[in-house]
């Protein structure tokens, strides 16, 4: 999880929310959460490209 946070600048709460919503795939090595770089990249690519605060 820490690597995903560091790589994206997105907080733990948002990443956990994406996992809970099945928007981001999580794998487990025992009890350790693992997020593949490819899955993280795919999730980031699925996010909007427009800033909702600026499009109004």
C-alpha positions as CSV (number, residue, x, y, z in Angstrom):
1,X,0.0,0.0,0.0
2,X,2.8,2.5,0.9
3,X,4.3,2.0,-2.5
4,X,1.0,2.7,-4.3
5,X,0.6,5.9,-2.1
6,X,4.1,7.0,-2.9
7,X,3.8,6.3,-6.6
8,X,0.5,8.1,-7.1
9,X,0.3,10.7,-4.4
10,X,-3.2,9.3,-3.7
11,X,-4.1,8.7,-0.1
12,X,-4.7,5.4,1.6
13,X,-8.4,6.0,2.1
14,X,-9.0,6.6,-1.7
15,X,-7.0,3.5,-2.6
16,X,-8.8,1.4,-0.1
17,X,-12.1,2.8,-1.5
18,X,-11.1,1.8,-5.0
19,X,-10.3,-1.7,-3.8
20,X,-13.6,-2.0,-2.0
21,X,-15.4,-0.8,-5.1
22,X,-13.5,-3.3,-7.2
23,X,-12.0,-0.5,-9.3
24,X,-8.5,-1.5,-8.2
25,X,-7.4,-5.1,-7.9
26,X,-5.7,-6.1,-4.7
27,X,-3.7,-9.3,-4.2
28,X,-2.5,-10.8,-0.9
29,X,0.7,-12.5,0.1
30,X,-0.5,-14.0,3.3
31,X,-1.9,-10.9,5.0
32,X,0.2,-8.4,3.1
33,X,-1.7,-6.3,0.6
34,X,0.0,-6.2,-2.8
35,X,-1.0,-4.0,-5.7
36,X,0.5,-4.8,-9.0
37,X,2.0,-1.8,-10.9
38,X,0.0,-2.7,-14.0
39,X,-3.3,-2.7,-12.0
40,X,-2.4,0.6,-10.4
41,X,-1.6,2.1,-13.8
42,X,-4.8,0.8,-15.2
43,X,-6.8,2.3,-12.4
44,X,-5.0,5.7,-12.7
45,X,-5.8,5.6,-16.5
46,X,-9.5,5.1,-15.7
47,X,-9.7,8.3,-13.6
48,X,-11.1,11.4,-15.2
49,X,-8.7,13.6,-17.1
50,X,-10.7,16.8,-16.4
51,X,-10.6,18.6,-13.0
52,X,-14.2,18.7,-11.9
53,X,-13.5,22.1,-10.1
54,X,-12.4,23.7,-13.3
55,X,-15.0,22.3,-15.8
56,X,-17.9,24.2,-14.3
